[in-house]
Amino acid sequence: MELMSLDDAVRVLLGFTALLAGRNIFWLFIAVIGFLVGAELAQDLLADQPVWLALVAGIGLGLVGAVLAIVYERVAFALAGFYAAMFLVITYADKPGFAGMPAVTPYVAGVFGALLAILLTDWTIIVLSSLAGAAAILSVVAIQPRIEAGVFLALALVGMLVQWSMLTRRPHQRDSF
């Protein structure tokens, strides 16, 4: 059995963080998803540059998101929705059935995610963080495509249930961190 690389292990850890604590530790979720999006975009856009540059881009987007989450709640919700929807499209862009997608598609999905996050804050963040967490985890696991869809849905549902149960257990104020 082959051991997981450090990069893959970090991606799985970040995926579980988003999957299980996305809405409940919102500033951490937005930092995680910002990092994942920044690293993915930098790898695609700066393919001939050193790997550390993608890492710096990921850290930069993650920090911007975390600071916004703490200072400007509404903007941070929109940014989290944008990041998560964009990450989902980027992650699945090279899967069968998605190839040949226009380059603007991740950005359109991001805008849609941002609008949903603004309108339906808690539930949108729970759903998107669960989906993005499941996608991050499965992006490093090699399983058959027809099994992957079921595992993806199972992980996302577990994430949604865990986050929903944590959200309903604590005294809740709308849009509080």
ABEGO torsion letter per residue (X at the ends): XBBBBAAAAAAAAAAAAAAAAAAABAAAAAAAAAAAAAAAAAAAAAAABBAAAAAAAAAAAAAAAAAAAAABAAAAAAAAAAAAAAAAAAAAAABBGABGBBAAAAAAAAAAAAAAAAABAAAAAAAAAAAAAAAAAAAABBBBAAAAAAAAAAAAAAAAAAAAAAAAABBBBBGBX
